Amino acid sequence: MSSLIDPPMDDTYRSLGYALKRAQQALRGHLDTQLRNIGLTTPQYSVLAGLEFTAGLSSAELARRAFVTPQTMQSIIATLERDGLIKRMAHPVHGRVLTTELTPDGRSALRAAHEIVANAEGLARNAVAPSDPETIYSALLRIAEAMR
């Protein structure tokens, strides 16, 4: 009898890694589809959410948080700025450094996106542990820590 803990050697698709990736891809696909309805991508949401808590994050830090390259982040920032969701201005002390902040339109888009993300995360939690939502979160974080 096989399980995810002890998959058969001839079934690589019944491994923990494959199941995690499949779940991540399903969540990302769901978010991409739903966020597209309000004119955002998942990485754009990540940038807006990051700026909500820490205005002025560097492009490099935003890229790390959004799991994209610095080059891709430059494109994301340019699009968000063009769409009026963020504004960039010279740092008051270090004039060559640009700070990035949400605009009122960015805050409005972020509120709508937060609702979409909360609904998606609710679906995921309810699929695994509807009576104990902390179970899935803590288990995934333990896996991430174990891989360090």
N, C-alpha and C positions, 0 to 999 in steps of 0.2 A: 504494500500500500504506500503510495507516494503522498507527499505533502509539500507545502512551500518550504518547510524547514529542511526536508530531506528529499529534494526533487530527483526524479529518475534521471540517469545520465543521458538518456536519449530525448529529453524534453526540456530544452533550455528556456522555454517560454513559461515554465512553472518555477522560476527562481524569484527570490525576493527582489533582486535588482530589476528584473523585468517588470514585476508587479508595481514597484515604486515608480518606475519610468512611465508605465502605462497610466497610472493614476495621475502623475504630474502632467502628462500630455493631455489627458482628458480634462483636467482642471484648466489648463492653459487654453485649450480649444474652446471650452465653455466661456471662459472670460473674454477671449478674443472676440467671439461672436456677440456676446452681450454688450461689451464695451463699444464695439463698432457701432451699435445702435445709437450711442450718444456721441459718436465722433472721436473716440479715443482708442488707442491700442493698449495692450497690457503694459509694455514698457513705459508708455506715456503716463499711465496711471501710477506706476511705481515712482516716477519722477515727481508728479504732483503730490503724492502721499508723502514722499520724503521731504519735500519742501514745506509741507504743512507743519511738520514737527520741528524742522531745522532749516529755517530760511538761510540762504546763502551757502548751501552745500556746494562743494567744488564739483566740477564735471566728472572728475575721476571717482569721487565718492558716489555720485549719482549712478555712474556706470556700474560700479561694484554692486550697489543695492538693486539695480535693475537687471543684473546678469547680462550686460551687453558690453561691447568693447568701447573704449573712449571715443573712437571714431564714430561709432553708431550713436553714442550719446550726443555728440555734437549735432548730428542730424535731428535727433529727437528734440533737443533744446531749441534748435532753429525753428522747427515746425511749431512747437508750443508757443514760442515767442511770436511767430507770424500769425498764429491763431488768436493771439491776445490772452493766452492762459497764464503766461509768466512774463515777467519783465526783468531785464538785466540792466545793471548800472554799475558804474565804476565804484570800487570800494572807496570809502571816505578817506582812508589812510594810504592804502596801496593802490594808486590810480590805475595800474595796469591789470589789476585783478578785478574780475567781474563778479558781482554778487547776483544771485537769482532769487526772485521772490514770486509768490502767487499773486495774480491780479484778482479783482472781484469775480471776473468771469471764470478764472481758474478755480477759485473756491467753490463756485456754483457747480462747475463740471465735476469737481472732486466729490461734492456731496452726493451727486447722482451716481458716480462711480463707486463710492463707498457702499451704497445700497446694493449695487450689483454684486460686488465682491462679498459682502456679508451674506447675501442669498446663496452664492456659490459655495462659500465655506460652510454654510448651514447644511446644504445638500451633502457635502462630504462628511461632515461630522455625523449627521443622521444616518448615513449609510454604514458607519462603523460603530458608533457608540452613542445612540440617541439619548440614553439615560445618563451618560457620563462624558460630556463633550471634551473634557480635559484629557481623556484617555488618548485620543489620536494625536493631539498636539504634543503631549509629553513623550509619547512613543516615537514620533518622528524626530523630535529634538534629540532624544537619546541615540537614535540611529546616526544622526549627523555628528554628534559628539564622538561616538565610537569610531567613526571613520577618520578622525583627525590624526 
